Amino acid sequence: MGKTIFSEQDREQIQEHGLRVEDVEAQLALFRKGFPPPRLVRPCTPGDGILRLSEQEHSELMALYEGAAREGRAMKFTPASGAATRMFRSLVRALQEFPRLFVEEKPLDSADHQAVEDVQRLLDNLERFAFYEDLSRMLARDGLDLRQLKQQGQVEPILRYLLTDQGLGYAHLPKALIKFHAYPEGARTALEEHLVEGLGFLPDAHQVARFHFTVPASHREEITRFVEAVRPRYENQRYRIQVAYSVQSPATDVIAVDFNNQPVRDAGGRLVFRPGGHGALLQNLNALQGDLVFVKNIDNVVPDRLKPEVILYKKLLGGYLVKIQGQVFDLLNQLENGPERPAVVHRALEFVEEVLQLPLPPALAGMSLQEKHRYLWQLLNRPIRVCGMVPNAGEPGGGPFWVQEQDGTLSRQIVEQAQVNLNDPGQKQIWQSSTHFNPTDMVLGV
């Protein structure tokens, strides 16, 4: 299939997005060619790619991290630009298809079944949701009683006031502004839970905690106003919260295509672009010039009763990074400031294999001392990422695997299911044998 012919209007729209026509053509070429799946060798497991910290190491790592935090080195980077659309997908379908789904004896397809089941689950647990009081107030404003609507099985107004702008508008709000957890003193949004969690491990010697949220451009002002309104509640005369924001650049958007890899157009004939995935936020991350950056998704939050354990492991992840970073910097200084010394090269090779668990290429054996020195410098002079792993209990998320590169070497990667060729029985078996996954919880030394 040849190149897509773009009209002058298309070209103007592409330029408005901060893209070049060549960029979009390259995206289309990739869609048509396909993306080569990673070659999984085996899942990472404790002792083979996953490090399990012993309790004896906890005090050392905690001290290392807390010292770094006091120096103001830590900050929290939270991708919060995602809308809550997927969270409420089946409820939106139920509202759109109302009343058909609730008068048919049997829903027509599996998506219908899911929508009906989710509506019933919503009604059964309505009082337990953190947004219950807000929803009740919205309905009462217009003379409707939520308890009465539930008792009478009046589904449509409940869904309408929950999902649309007539009420809470949850189907279109960013996840950051969705009420996630209920407490006796009031419910908290996902964004507030990140502030509370961060205050448990971020503050420096002056009790300043630094946060950065990537937010949708359409809701930036609303989120900023919200944070300014709730900030005093959590600063509580002890802490100071510094919050910065950025938006995902439209230049990282990807053109939407149909099943024939042809550009999708809206009702007005304009090209449709979709925001890129989290990889598109690397630009935002680089712009921070941060030091120890904790990364965690906006919806990856827990209620207060679980926060002490979360904060403990945040400090341990940070402490481990500080420890590894110190060892790497020490080796880099020795490699940079002295002549090629066999003892330094040998020490660096041992560190790479035993601590970083990076398999060395077979070609290294035939290299001269100078070549090994140069190779190790390039290998170590990079950002460091420490990823938290949790046992795989069927939750969505990327898993840690040993992956074979094109040159035959192995590397550890967090792999998503969508990347894997599940039509290959061997690859499917390796994928299914994974024991751990990463819930987008990591700390970066950038």
NORFEN-V412428 format. One record per pair of residues at least 6 apart in sequence whose ideal C-beta (glycine too) atoms are under 7 Angstrom apart, sorted by the first residue. I is the first residue (numbers start at 1). J is the second residue. D is the distance in Angstrom with one decimal. If there is no record, write none. Layout:
I|J|D + I|J|D
This chain:
1|32|6.0 + 3|25|6.0 + 4|25|7.0 + 4|28|5.9 + 4|263|6.2 + 6|21|6.0 + 10|271|5.8 + 11|21|5.8 + 13|270|6.0 + 13|271|5.7 + 14|21|5.7 + 14|24|5.6 + 17|250|4.8 + 17|251|6.5 + 17|253|5.9 + 17|273|6.1 + 18|249|6.5 + 18|250|5.4 + 18|251|3.3 + 19|251|5.8 + 24|255|5.3 + 27|254|5.8 + 27|255|5.4 + 28|255|6.7 + 28|257|7.0 + 28|261|6.6 + 31|257|5.4 + 31|261|4.6 + 32|261|4.9 + 37|419|5.9 + 37|420|5.9 + 37|421|4.2 + 38|403|4.7 + 38|413|6.6 + 38|415|5.7 + 38|419|5.8 + 39|403|6.2 + 39|404|4.3 + 40|401|4.9 + 40|403|6.2 + 40|415|6.9 + 40|420|6.7 + 40|427|5.5 + 40|430|4.4 + 40|431|6.5 + 41|402|4.4 + 41|403|6.6 + 41|404|5.3 + 41|410|6.2 + 42|402|5.2 + 42|430|6.3 + 43|399|6.4 + 43|400|6.8 + 43|401|5.4 + 43|430|6.5 + 43|433|5.7 + 43|434|4.1 + 43|435|6.3 + 44|50|5.0 + 44|400|3.8 + 44|401|6.1 + 44|402|6.2 + 44|412|5.9 + 45|435|5.6 + 46|52|4.6 + 49|357|6.3 + 49|400|6.1 + 49|402|6.1 + 49|412|5.2 + 50|389|5.5 + 50|400|6.4 + 50|436|6.2 + 53|316|6.0 + 53|320|7.0 + 58|316|6.4 + 61|316|5.1 + 61|319|3.0 + 61|320|5.6 + 61|323|6.6 + 62|315|5.3 + 62|316|6.9 + 62|319|5.8 + 64|319|4.3 + 64|322|4.5 + 64|323|5.6 + 65|315|4.6 + 65|318|4.0 + 65|319|3.6 + 65|322|5.9 + 66|315|6.8 + 68|74|6.6 + 68|292|6.1 + 68|318|6.9 + 68|322|5.0 + 69|201|6.8 + 69|202|6.6 + 69|203|7.0 + 69|204|6.2 + 70|204|5.7 + 70|205|4.4 + 71|204|6.8 + 72|204|3.9 + 73|291|4.4 + 73|292|4.8 + 74|202|5.2 + 74|292|4.7 + 74|294|6.8 + 74|318|6.5 + 75|202|6.9 + 75|210|4.0 + 75|211|6.9 + 75|212|6.3 + 75|290|5.3 + 75|293|5.7 + 76|194|6.8 + 76|198|4.7 + 76|202|6.1 + 76|211|4.9 + 76|212|7.0 + 76|294|4.8 + 77|212|5.0 + 77|285|6.2 + 77|288|6.9 + 77|293|5.0 + 77|294|6.8 + 77|295|5.0 + 78|194|5.4 + 78|213|5.1 + 78|296|6.0 + 78|298|5.5 + 79|214|5.1 + 79|278|5.7 + 79|281|5.6 + 79|297|6.0 + 79|298|6.4 + 80|174|6.4 + 80|175|6.8 + 80|176|4.2 + 80|191|6.6 + 80|213|4.5 + 80|214|6.0 + 80|215|5.5 + 80|298|4.0 + 81|174|7.0 + 81|214|4.9 + 81|215|5.7 + 81|216|4.9 + 81|248|5.2 + 82|174|6.7 + 82|175|5.5 + 82|298|6.7 + 83|172|6.5 + 83|174|5.7 + 83|216|7.0 + 84|170|5.9 + 84|171|6.9 + 84|173|5.6 + 84|174|6.9 + 84|175|4.9 + 84|178|5.3 + 85|171|6.2 + 88|163|6.0 + 88|170|5.9 + 88|171|4.9 + 90|114|5.0 + 90|115|4.4 + 90|118|4.3 + 91|118|6.0 + 91|119|6.5 + 91|122|6.7 + 91|159|5.9 + 91|163|6.2 + 92|163|6.0 + 92|171|5.3 + 93|111|6.5 + 93|115|4.5 + 94|101|5.9 + 94|115|4.2 + 94|116|6.9 + 94|119|4.9 + 94|159|6.2 + 95|159|4.3 + 95|160|6.4 + 95|163|5.9 + 98|155|6.9 + 98|156|5.0 + 101|107|5.8 + 101|112|5.7 + 101|115|6.0 + 101|116|5.5 + 102|155|6.3 + 107|113|5.1 + 107|116|5.7 + 119|155|6.0 + 123|150|5.9 + 126|132|6.1 + 126|150|6.0 + 130|179|3.9 + 130|180|5.8 + 130|181|5.5 + 130|182|4.3 + 130|187|3.9 + 131|168|6.3 + 131|179|4.4 + 131|187|7.0 + 134|168|6.0 + 134|179|6.6 + 135|146|6.3 + 135|161|6.2 + 135|162|5.7 + 135|167|6.8 + 135|168|6.2 + 136|146|4.4 + 138|161|5.1 + 138|167|4.3 + 138|168|6.1 + 139|145|6.9 + 139|146|5.1 + 139|161|5.4 + 144|157|6.2 + 149|157|5.9 + 149|158|5.6 + 160|166|5.8 + 160|167|6.7 + 161|167|3.1 + 161|168|6.7 + 162|168|5.7 + 162|170|5.7 + 163|170|5.7 + 163|171|4.1 + 164|171|6.8 + 170|178|6.2 + 174|215|6.8 + 174|216|5.5 + 174|219|5.1 + 174|223|7.0 + 175|190|5.6 + 175|298|4.9 + 175|299|5.1 + 176|189|6.6 + 176|190|5.6 + 176|191|4.2 + 176|213|6.8 + 176|215|6.9 + 176|223|5.9 + 176|298|5.3 + 177|189|5.5 + 177|191|6.7 + 177|223|6.7 + 177|226|6.4 + 178|189|6.2 + 178|190|5.9 + 179|187|4.4 + 179|188|7.0 + 179|189|5.7 + 180|188|6.4 + 180|189|6.3 + 180|190|4.8 + 180|193|6.0 + 180|301|6.0 + 181|187|6.6 + 181|188|5.3 + 181|193|6.5 + 181|303|4.6 + 190|298|5.2 + 190|299|5.7 + 190|301|5.4 + 192|230|5.8 + 193|301|3.8 + 194|301|6.4 + 195|211|6.8 + 195|234|5.2 + 195|241|6.4 + 196|234|6.2 + 197|301|6.8 + 197|307|5.8 + 197|310|6.4 + 197|311|6.9 + 198|209|5.4 + 198|211|5.8 + 199|209|5.4 + 199|234|6.5 + 199|239|5.5 + 200|307|6.3 + 200|311|3.9 + 201|311|5.1 + 201|314|4.7 + 201|315|5.4 + 202|209|4.0 + 202|210|6.4 + 203|209|4.8 + 203|239|5.8 + 207|238|6.1 + 207|239|5.0 + 207|240|6.1 + 208|240|4.7 + 208|242|6.0 + 209|239|5.8 + 209|241|5.5 + 210|242|4.8 + 211|241|6.8 + 211|242|6.9 + 211|243|4.8 + 212|244|4.8 + 212|288|6.1 + 213|243|6.8 + 213|245|5.5 + 214|246|5.4 + 214|247|6.8 + 214|248|6.0 + 214|281|5.6 + 214|284|5.3 + 215|223|5.0 + 215|245|5.3 + 215|247|6.2 + 216|247|6.9 + 217|247|4.5 + 220|245|6.2 + 220|247|6.3 + 224|245|6.6 + 227|243|5.4 + 231|241|5.4 + 234|241|6.5 + 235|241|5.6 + 246|284|4.6 + 246|287|6.9 + 248|275|5.7 + 248|280|5.7 + 248|281|6.2 + 248|284|7.0 + 249|283|5.9 + 252|276|4.3 + 252|280|3.5 + 252|283|6.9 + 253|273|4.1 + 253|274|6.3 + 253|275|5.7 + 253|276|6.1 + 254|273|6.7 + 254|274|5.4 + 254|276|5.5 + 255|263|5.7 + 255|271|6.3 + 255|273|5.7 + 256|264|4.3 + 256|272|4.2 + 256|273|6.5 + 256|274|5.2 + 257|263|6.0 + 257|264|6.2 + 258|264|5.6 + 263|271|5.5 + 264|272|4.5 + 265|271|6.1 + 265|272|6.4 + 266|272|5.7 + 285|293|6.9 + 285|446|6.9 + 290|446|5.8 + 292|318|5.9 + 292|321|6.4 + 292|443|6.2 + 292|445|6.3 + 293|443|6.8 + 293|444|4.6 + 293|446|6.0 + 294|314|6.5 + 294|443|5.0 + 295|440|6.9 + 295|442|5.1 + 295|444|6.3 + 296|440|6.3 + 296|441|5.3 + 297|440|4.4 + 300|439|5.6 + 300|440|6.1 + 300|441|6.5 + 302|310|5.8 + 313|388|6.3 + 317|386|5.3 + 317|388|5.6 + 317|443|4.8 + 318|443|5.2 + 320|386|5.6 + 321|384|6.2 + 321|386|4.6 + 321|443|5.1 + 321|445|5.3 + 324|384|6.1 + 325|384|5.9 + 325|445|4.8 + 327|351|6.5 + 328|380|5.3 + 328|384|6.8 + 331|347|7.0 + 331|348|5.0 + 331|351|6.3 + 331|380|6.0 + 332|377|7.0 + 332|380|5.5 + 332|381|5.9 + 334|344|4.8 + 335|344|6.3 + 335|348|6.6 + 335|373|6.2 + 335|376|6.2 + 335|377|5.0 + 338|344|6.8 + 340|369|4.9 + 340|370|5.3 + 340|373|4.4 + 342|369|6.4 + 345|369|6.3 + 345|372|5.2 + 345|373|5.8 + 345|376|6.5 + 348|376|4.6 + 348|380|6.9 + 349|360|6.9 + 349|376|7.0 + 352|358|5.0 + 352|360|6.6 + 352|379|6.5 + 353|360|6.2 + 359|409|5.9 + 359|410|4.7 + 361|409|5.2 + 364|372|6.5 + 364|375|6.8 + 367|375|6.7 + 383|444|6.3 + 383|445|6.1 + 383|446|4.8 + 384|445|4.0 + 385|442|5.8 + 385|444|5.3 + 386|442|6.3 + 386|443|5.2 + 387|414|6.5 + 387|438|5.0 + 387|442|4.5 + 388|438|6.7 + 388|441|4.3 + 388|442|6.5 + 389|400|6.1 + 389|436|4.3 + 389|438|5.8 + 390|436|6.5 + 390|437|6.6 + 390|439|6.1 + 391|435|6.6 + 391|436|6.0 + 392|399|6.7 + 392|434|5.7 + 392|435|5.6 + 392|436|5.5 + 392|437|5.0 + 395|437|6.7 + 397|437|4.1 + 397|438|6.0 + 397|439|5.2 + 398|414|4.1 + 398|415|5.7 + 398|416|4.6 + 398|437|6.4 + 398|438|5.5 + 399|414|7.0 + 399|415|6.0 + 399|434|4.1 + 399|436|6.5 + 399|437|4.7 + 400|412|6.2 + 400|414|5.8 + 400|436|6.0 + 400|438|6.5 + 401|413|6.1 + 401|415|5.0 + 402|410|5.1 + 402|412|6.2 + 403|410|6.9 + 403|411|5.7 + 403|413|4.7 + 403|415|6.8 + 404|410|6.0 + 405|411|5.9 + 414|438|5.0 + 417|431|6.9 + 420|427|5.8 + 420|431|5.1 + 421|427|5.1 + 422|428|4.7 + 422|431|6.8
